[in-house]
Amino acid sequence: MEMFSSTMGLVSKMASNDYVGFTFFVGCMAMMAASVFFFFSMNSYDRKWRTSILVSGLITFIAAVHYWYMRDYWATVGESPTFFRYVDWVLTVPLMCVEFFLILKVAGAKKTLMWRLIFLSVIMLVTGYIGEAVDRDNAWLWGLVSGIAYFVIVYDIWLGKAKKLAQEAGGAVLSAHKTLCWFVLVGWAIYPLGYMAGTPGWYDGLNGLSMDVIYNIGDAINKIGFGLVVYNLAVTASSNNSQTA
């Protein structure tokens, strides 16, 4: 009851034009709902896909918990919860990379692919955090390093080993892989915009944008979208197997 009263107190302080607070609230609820959906759907498809859906549920669950804290932090302090956001990302983004390995295991994907993508994602996030919160005077440099790691990930999944494995798997796996690749190429591109909107540099013209609104919308689309793509793969592949059995 005390937690409910506290939450209602914070919500009551939200101004009608507080788009940051609004997107924190909507993002939190959307990712909570997605987690429930993924966890309760675990028996709807073949066992071999359950780990992938479990990871999808963990991604949105971890994000929902962090959004709960970030929403309250914003309402109380009125500042961007940069630290909490990067803690969220350093847990969830590597898990999103793990999804590529999990769906490509049917084509013989090795753990080296998984660890390579995880390593690149951590480099991308750590350097991004340094530029945004620690060494803002050199934000452009840290952003460049972060961007390089991002583009290596893009290359690996679009043109590298991951693509070859997806082509070998074919069918629903190839279709899901392509969709996830588009999420990384287009959806993840939202984050550099947020980074530039919140840090000084040659791109100062973007500072009129709201960094947190960009990040919040990007998180909801990318994390829930990733999970829904994997869910569709699991259902489609399971249905195809039952029809051919």
VOBA-1610 file (N, C-alpha, C; in pm, whole numbers, padded with zeros to 5 digits, always signed):
BEGIN
Met+00084-00120+00000Met+00000+00000+00000Met+00087+00125+00000Glu+00197+00120+00076Glu+00287+00234+00083Glu+00351+00260-00052Met+00391+00150-00122Met+00451+00164-00254Met+00350+00226-00351Phe+00223+00180-00342Phe+00118+00232-00430Phe+00099+00381-00407Ser+00096+00423-00279Ser+00077+00564-00246Ser+00193+00648-00298Ser+00315+00593-00282Ser+00433+00665-00331Ser+00428+00682-00481Thr+00389+00574-00552Thr+00383+00579-00697Thr+00277+00680-00743Met+00161+00678-00677Met+00055+00771-00713Met+00097+00916-00689Gly+00181+00935-00584Gly+00231+01069-00558Gly+00319+01119-00670Leu+00403+01031-00722Leu+00491+01068-00831Leu+00412+01094-00959Val+00314+01007-00985Val+00233+01023-01105Val+00155+01154-01101Ser+00107+01190-00983Ser+00027+01311-00971Ser+00109+01436-01000Lys+00240+01428-00989Lys+00326+01543-01015Lys+00360+01558-01162Met+00324+01458-01245Met+00361+01461-01385Met+00280+01567-01459Ala+00348+01660-01524Ala+00281+01764-01600Ala+00226+01707-01730Ser+00125+01771-01784Ser+00062+01722-01907Ser+00155+01727-02026Asn+00257+01814-02020Asn+00353+01824-02131Asn+00487+01757-02097Asp+00487+01671-01996Asp+00609+01599-01959Asp+00619+01473-02044Tyr+00669+01489-02166Tyr+00674+01377-02259Tyr+00779+01274-02218Val+00883+01318-02148Val+00983+01224-02099Val+00920+01132-01995Gly+00852+01191-01896Gly+00786+01111-01793Gly+00680+01019-01853Phe+00608+01069-01951Phe+00504+00989-02016Phe+00564+00868-02086Thr+00674+00889-02160Thr+00736+00777-02232Thr+00804+00679-02136Phe+00853+00728-02022Phe+00905+00636-01920Phe+00792+00546-01868Phe+00677+00606-01840Phe+00564+00530-01786Phe+00513+00428-01888Val+00491+00473-02012Val+00441+00383-02116Val+00542+00273-02147Gly+00670+00310-02152Gly+00774+00210-02178Gly+00779+00103-02071Cys+00766+00146-01945Cys+00767+00051-01833Cys+00651-00047-01844Met+00531+00003-01867Met+00413-00082-01872Met+00416-00173-01995Ala+00462-00119-02108Ala+00467-00199-02231Ala+00563-00315-02216Met+00678-00291-02153Met+00777-00398-02141Met+00738-00498-02032Met+00665-00452-01930Met+00609-00547-01833Met+00510-00641-01902Ala+00422-00583-01983Ala+00323-00664-02054Ala+00390-00762-02149Ala+00494-00717-02218Ala+00566-00805-02311Ala+00630-00921-02237Ser+00686-00895-02120Ser+00749-01001-02042Ser+00648-01107-02002Val+00531-01063-01955Val+00425-01157-01918Val+00386-01241-02039Phe+00370-01178-02153Phe+00332-01249-02275Phe+00436-01355-02312Phe+00563-01318-02312Phe+00668-01412-02351Phe+00678-01529-02252Phe+00673-01499-02123Phe+00686-01606-02024Phe+00568-01703-02027Phe+00447-01650-02049Phe+00329-01735-02047Phe+00308-01810-02180Ser+00389-01776-02280Ser+00376-01844-02409Ser+00475-01959-02424Met+00546-01991-02318Met+00658-02086-02328Met+00617-02225-02376Asn+00492-02262-02359Asn+00447-02396-02399Asn+00375-02397-02534Ser+00391-02290-02611Ser+00317-02277-02737Ser+00396-02323-02859Tyr+00517-02372-02839Tyr+00602-02408-02953Tyr+00701-02515-02910Asp+00782-02560-03006Asp+00878-02667-02979Asp+00978-02626-02870Arg+01024-02725-02795Arg+01115-02700-02683Arg+01243-02627-02725Lys+01291-02654-02846Lys+01421-02598-02888Lys+01418-02445-02899Trp+01298-02386-02905Trp+01288-02241-02915Trp+01265-02174-02780Arg+01248-02251-02676Arg+01208-02193-02548Arg+01316-02104-02487Thr+01442-02141-02507Thr+01549-02057-02454Thr+01548-01920-02519Ser+01521-01917-02650Ser+01514-01790-02722Ser+01403-01702-02667Ile+01285-01762-02642Ile+01173-01684-02588Ile+01201-01644-02443Leu+01266-01731-02367Leu+01303-01697-02230Leu+01394-01574-02229Val+01491-01571-02319Val+01581-01455-02328Val+01503-01330-02367Ser+01407-01344-02459Ser+01324-01229-02497Ser+01248-01175-02377Gly+01192-01266-02295Gly+01122-01224-02175Gly+01214-01158-02074Leu+01335-01210-02060Leu+01433-01150-01968Leu+01472-01010-02012Ile+01488-00991-02143Ile+01525-00859-02196Ile+01419-00756-02157Thr+01293-00786-02184Thr+01188-00689-02153Thr+01163-00677-02003Phe+01185-00786-01927Phe+01167-00780-01781Phe+01273-00691-01718Ile+01399-00712-01756Ile+01508-00628-01704Ile+01483-00482-01738Ala+01440-00457-01861Ala+01413-00319-01903Ala+01297-00260-01823Ala+01192-00340-01799Ala+01076-00290-01724Ala+01116-00249-01583Val+01199-00331-01517Val+01244-00299-01382Val+01324-00168-01381His+01415-00155-01477His+01495-00033-01483His+01409+00088-01517Tyr+01311+00070-01605Tyr+01223+00182-01639Tyr+01141+00226-01519Trp+01107+00132-01434Trp+01034+00167-01311Trp+01117+00263-01227Tyr+01246+00230-01210Tyr+01334+00316-01132Tyr+01363+00447-01206Met+01384+00439-01338Met+01417+00560-01415Met+01300+00657-01417Arg+01177+00603-01424Arg+01059+00688-01422Arg+01051+00765-01290Asp+01073+00695-01177Asp+01069+00760-01047Asp+01185+00858-01029Tyr+01301+00823-01082Tyr+01417+00912-01075Tyr+01388+01042-01149Trp+01332+01029-01268Trp+01297+01148-01346Trp+01194+01233-01273Ala+01092+01169-01217Ala+00986+01243-01149Ala+01038+01314-01024Thr+01136+01251-00957Thr+01187+01307-00831Thr+01296+01411-00853Val+01393+01379-00941Val+01511+01464-00959Val+01497+01558-01078Gly+01425+01511-01182Gly+01409+01594-01301Gly+01530+01592-01391Glu+01614+01489-01377Glu+01733+01476-01461Glu+01732+01341-01532Ser+01806+01334-01641Ser+01814+01210-01716Ser+01884+01102-01633Pro+01824+00984-01618Pro+01885+00876-01538Pro+01989+00798-01619Thr+02096+00868-01657Thr+02195+00810-01749Thr+02256+00682-01694Phe+02291+00682-01565Phe+02355+00564-01506Phe+02264+00442-01515Phe+02138+00460-01471Phe+02043+00348-01473Phe+02018+00300-01616Arg+02016+00392-01709Arg+01991+00355-01848Arg+02103+00267-01902Tyr+02224+00302-01872Tyr+02336+00223-01923Tyr+02348+00089-01850Val+02310+00083-01722Val+02304-00046-01654Val+02203-00137-01723Asp+02089-00080-01761Asp+01988-00154-01836Asp+02047-00205-01967Trp+02109-00116-02042Trp+02161-00154-02174Trp+02273-00257-02165Val+02361-00244-02065Val+02474-00337-02058Val+02427-00478-02024Leu+02305-00491-01975Leu+02246-00623-01950Leu+02161-00670-02068Thr+02084-00580-02126Thr+01986-00622-02227Thr+02043-00628-02369Val+02130-00536-02406Val+02182-00536-02542Val+02265-00660-02572Pro+02356-00704-02482Pro+02424-00831-02508Pro+02327-00948-02520Leu+02218-00946-02443Leu+02118-01053-02455Leu+02050-01049-02592Met+02031-00929-02646Met+01975-00918-02781Met+02072-00977-02884Cys+02200-00960-02859Cys+02300-01022-02947Cys+02297-01174-02934Val+02272-01223-02812Val+02263-01367-02790Val+02150-01428-02873Glu+02044-01350-02896Glu+01932-01400-02975Glu+01976-01444-03115Phe+02071-01373-03174Phe+02121-01413-03306Phe+02183-01552-03299Phe+02263-01575-03196Phe+02326-01707-03180Phe+02221-01815-03159Leu+02122-01787-03076Leu+02022-01888-03042Leu+01940-01931-03163Ile+01900-01836-03247Ile+01818-01874-03362Ile+01903-01937-03472Leu+02035-01911-03470Leu+02122-01966-03574Leu+02188-02098-03532Lys+02159-02143-03410Lys+02214-02272-03366Lys+02169-02385-03456Val+02050-02373-03514Val+02000-02479-03602Val+02087-02494-03726Ala+02163-02389-03759Ala+02253-02394-03875Ala+02398-02417-03833Gly+02418-02447-03705Gly+02552-02478-03657Gly+02633-02361-03606Ala+02566-02255-03562Ala+02638-02138-03509Ala+02724-02177-03389Lys+02845-02124-03385Lys+02939-02150-03276Lys+02929-02042-03170Lys+02972-02077-03048Lys+02968-01979-02939Lys+03063-01863-02963Thr+03162-01882-03052Thr+03253-01771-03083Thr+03176-01654-03145Leu+03074-01685-03225Leu+02991-01579-03282Leu+02918-01503-03172Met+02863-01576-03077Met+02791-01513-02966Met+02883-01422-02886Trp+03001-01473-02849Trp+03091-01394-02766Trp+03148-01274-02840Arg+03166-01288-02972Arg+03213-01173-03052Arg+03109-01062-03050Leu+02982-01097-03071Leu+02876-00996-03070Leu+02859-00935-02932Ile+02869-01017-02828Ile+02860-00965-02690Ile+02973-00867-02663Phe+03095-00904-02700Phe+03211-00817-02678Phe+03195-00683-02748Leu+03152-00688-02874Leu+03133-00563-02950Leu+03024-00477-02888Ser+02917-00540-02841Ser+02809-00463-02780Ser+02853-00397-02650Val+02936-00465-02571Val+02986-00407-02447Val+03079-00289-02477Ile+03167-00304-02576Ile+03252-00193-02617Ile+03167-00073-02659Met+03065-00100-02739Met+02974+00006-02785Met+02911+00079-02668Leu+02869+00006-02566Leu+02799+00066-02453Leu+02893+00136-02356Val+03006+00073-02325Val+03100+00133-02229Val+03155+00265-02282Thr+03195+00266-02408Thr+03248+00391-02465Thr+03137+00496-02477Gly+03014+00451-02504Gly+02903+00546-02507Gly+02878+00609-02372Tyr+02886+00529-02265Tyr+02867+00581-02131Tyr+02977+00680-02094Ile+03101+00647-02130Ile+03212+00739-02098Ile+03189+00874-02165Gly+03148+00869-02292Gly+03125+00994-02364Gly+03006+01074-02312Glu+02905+01004-02264Glu+02783+01072-02220Glu+02788+01116-02074Ala+02866+01046-01990Ala+02861+01074-01847Ala+02995+01105-01782Val+03106+01063-01842Val+03236+01076-01776Val+03324+01181-01843Asp+03344+01169-01972Asp+03435+01258-02046Asp+03358+01328-02157Arg+03266+01414-02118Arg+03177+01478-02215Arg+03251+01572-02310Asp+03366+01623-02265Asp+03443+01712-02353Asp+03492+01640-02477Asn+03510+01509-02466Asn+03554+01429-02581Asn+03444+01332-02625Ala+03319+01377-02609Ala+03206+01290-02642Ala+03210+01244-02787Trp+03256+01330-02876Trp+03261+01294-03019Trp+03355+01175-03041Leu+03468+01173-02966Leu+03566+01065-02982Leu+03510+00933-02930Trp+03452+00936-02809Trp+03394+00814-02753Trp+03276+00767-02836Gly+03201+00864-02890Gly+03091+00829-02978Gly+03139+00762-03106Leu+03254+00806-03155Leu+03312+00746-03276Leu+03351+00601-03250Val+03417+00576-03136Val+03457+00438-03101Val+03332+00351-03084Ser+03232+00405-03016Ser+03107+00332-02998Ser+03042+00302-03132Gly+03046+00400-03222Gly+02987+00381-03355Gly+03059+00276-03436Ile+03191+00271-03423Ile+03269+00169-03496Ile+03228+00029-03451Ala+03216+00011-03319Ala+03173-00120-03267Ala+03035-00156-03319Tyr+02947-00057-03325Tyr+02811-00080-03377Tyr+02816-00125-03522Phe+02895-00058-03604Phe+02899-00092-03746Phe+02966-00227-03771Val+03056-00269-03682Val+03112-00404-03694Val+03003-00508-03667Ile+02918-00481-03568Ile+02805-00570-03541Ile+02715-00577-03664Val+02685-00461-03722Val+02601-00455-03842Val+02663-00538-03954Tyr+02794-00523-03972Tyr+02862-00600-04078Tyr+02851-00750-04051Asp+02874-00790-03927Asp+02871-00933-03893Asp+02736-00997-03922Ile+02629-00926-03891Ile+02498-00988-03907Ile+02442-00973-04049Trp+02483-00865-04118Trp+02432-00843-04254Trp+02517-00912-04361Leu+02650-00915-04341Leu+02739-00963-04447Leu+02836-01072-04401Gly+02849-01092-04272Gly+02949-01184-04220Gly+02897-01325-04196Lys+02955-01389-04096Lys+02924-01529-04066Lys+02778-01550-04032Ala+02718-01457-03959Ala+02578-01472-03919Ala+02487-01481-04042Lys+02514-01400-04143Lys+02431-01403-04264Lys+02444-01539-04334Lys+02566-01589-04343Lys+02587-01718-04410Lys+02513-01831-04338Leu+02515-01827-04206Leu+02444-01929-04129Leu+02293-01918-04150Ala+02243-01795-04154Ala+02100-01775-04176Ala+02058-01827-04313Gln+02143-01805-04413Gln+02112-01855-04548Gln+02115-02007-04551Glu+02205-02068-04476Glu+02210-02214-04469Glu+02084-02269-04402Ala+02036-02199-04301Ala+01916-02244-04230Ala+01793-02227-04317Gly+01783-02111-04386Gly+01671-02084-04475Gly+01538-02073-04402Gly+01430-02066-04480Gly+01295-02067-04424Gly+01268-01960-04320Ala+01201-02000-04212Ala+01160-01907-04107Ala+01279-01846-04035Val+01388-01922-04023Val+01508-01869-03955Val+01569-01754-04036Leu+01579-01773-04167Leu+01634-01668-04253Leu+01547-01543-04248Ser+01416-01562-04251Ser+01323-01449-04245Ser+01336-01374-04113Ala+01344-01448-04002Ala+01359-01384-03871Ala+01492-01312-03860His+01597-01373-03912His+01730-01311-03907His+01730-01178-03982Lys+01669-01176-04099Lys+01664-01052-04178Lys+01590-00943-04102Thr+01480-00980-04037Thr+01402-00881-03963Thr+01482-00826-03844Leu+01551-00915-03772Leu+01634-00870-03660Leu+01747-00780-03710Cys+01801-00812-03827Cys+01906-00727-03885Cys+01854-00587-03912Trp+01730-00577-03960Trp+01672-00446-03984Trp+01651-00370-03854Phe+01615-00442-03748Phe+01602-00377-03618Phe+01735-00317-03574Val+01843-00390-03595Val+01975-00341-03555Val+02017-00222-03642Leu+01993-00233-03773Leu+02037-00128-03865Leu+01955+00000-03849Val+01823-00014-03840Val+01735+00103-03835Val+01698+00138-03691Gly+01652+00036-03615Gly+01608+00062-03478Gly+01720+00109-03387Trp+01834+00042-03394Trp+01945+00082-03308Trp+02006+00215-03350Ala+01980+00259-03472Ala+02033+00388-03518Ala+01970+00504-03441Ile+01858+00476-03372Ile+01795+00579-03289Ile+01888+00623-03176Tyr+01967+00531-03123Tyr+02050+00561-03006Tyr+02161+00662-03035Pro+02231+00653-03150Pro+02328+00760-03179Pro+02264+00898-03187Leu+02139+00904-03234Leu+02069+01034-03236Leu+02048+01086-03094Gly+02007+00996-03004Gly+01990+01034-02865Gly+02122+01077-02802Tyr+02228+01005-02835Tyr+02361+01036-02783Tyr+02403+01176-02827Met+02383+01205-02955Met+02424+01336-03006Met+02335+01448-02951Ala+02207+01415-02925Ala+02117+01516-02869Ala+02154+01551-02726Gly+02227+01461-02657Gly+02258+01484-02516Gly+02402+01517-02485Thr+02487+01526-02589Thr+02629+01554-02567Thr+02676+01666-02660Pro+02779+01741-02618Pro+02831+01851-02702Pro+02918+01797-02814Gly+02924+01871-02925Gly+03008+01831-03038Gly+02970+01907-03163Trp+03024+01865-03276Trp+02997+01932-03403Trp+02850+01920-03444Tyr+02777+01831-03376Tyr+02638+01803-03409Tyr+02543+01880-03316Asp+02586+01995-03265Asp+02507+02069-03166Asp+02367+02104-03215Gly+02345+02103-03344Gly+02212+02134-03396Gly+02106+02035-03352Leu+02148+01915-03307Leu+02053+01814-03262Leu+02012+01832-03116Asn+02075+01926-03047Asn+02050+01940-02904Asn+01908+01985-02872Gly+01832+02029-02971Gly+01694+02066-02947Gly+01603+01946-02929Leu+01652+01827-02966Leu+01575+01705-02949Leu+01583+01658-02804Ser+01484+01582-02760Ser+01486+01527-02625Ser+01554+01391-02627Met+01671+01383-02567Met+01747+01260-02563Met+01667+01147-02500Asp+01600+01174-02389Asp+01530+01068-02318Asp+01409+01017-02395Val+01336+01106-02462Val+01222+01063-02541Val+01269+00971-02654Ile+01378+01008-02720Ile+01434+00925-02828Ile+01473+00788-02775Tyr+01545+00787-02662Tyr+01588+00660-02603Tyr+01469+00574-02561Asn+01369+00636-02498Asn+01254+00560-02447Asn+01174+00495-02559Ile+01149+00571-02665Ile+01077+00516-02779Ile+01158+00406-02845Gly+01290+00430-02860Gly+01377+00330-02922Gly+01381+00201-02842Asp+01389+00212-02711Asp+01393+00093-02625Asp+01267+00008-02641Ala+01152+00073-02635Ala+01026-00001-02643Ala+01013-00072-02777Ile+01044-00001-02885Ile+01031-00060-03019Ile+01129-00175-03037Asn+01254-00152-03001Asn+01358-00251-03029Asn+01347-00375-02941Lys+01327-00357-02812Lys+01327-00472-02722Lys+01202-00558-02738Ile+01087-00493-02745Ile+00965-00569-02766Ile+00962-00627-02906Gly+01005-00547-03004Gly+01008-00594-03142Gly+01098-00714-03161Phe+01216-00712-03100Phe+01308-00826-03106Phe+01237-00952-03058Gly+01173-00941-02943Gly+01106-01056-02885Gly+00993-01108-02972Leu+00916-01018-03032Leu+00805-01059-03117Leu+00854-01130-03243Val+00967-01087-03296Val+01024-01155-03414Val+01063-01298-03377Val+01129-01314-03262Val+01170-01448-03218Val+01047-01533-03188Tyr+00946-01472-03126Tyr+00822-01546-03098Tyr+00757-01594-03227Asn+00751-01508-03327Asn+00692-01547-03456Asn+00770-01661-03520Leu+00904-01656-03509Leu+00987-01764-03560Leu+00954-01896-03491Ala+00944-01892-03357Ala+00917-02014-03281Ala+00782-02075-03320Val+00679-01989-03331Val+00546-02038-03366Val+00544-02092-03508Thr+00605-02018-03602Thr+00605-02060-03742Thr+00681-02190-03762Ala+00801-02198-03703Ala+00882-02319-03719Ala+00814-02439-03654Ser+00753-02420-03539Ser+00684-02528-03471Ser+00564-02576-03553Ser+00492-02481-03613Ser+00377-02516-03695Ser+00420-02594-03818Asn+00529-02553-03880Asn+00580-02623-03999Asn+00622-02765-03964Asn+00684-02782-03847Asn+00729-02914-03804Asn+00610-03006-03779Ser+00504-02952-03719Ser+00386-03034-03690Ser+00314-03076-03818Gln+00320-02992-03921Gln+00254-03024-04046Gln+00329-03130-04126Thr+00464-03131-04110Thr+00545-03228-04184Thr+00563-03359-04108Ala+00526-03358-03979Ala+00543-03479-03898Ala+00445-03588-03939
//
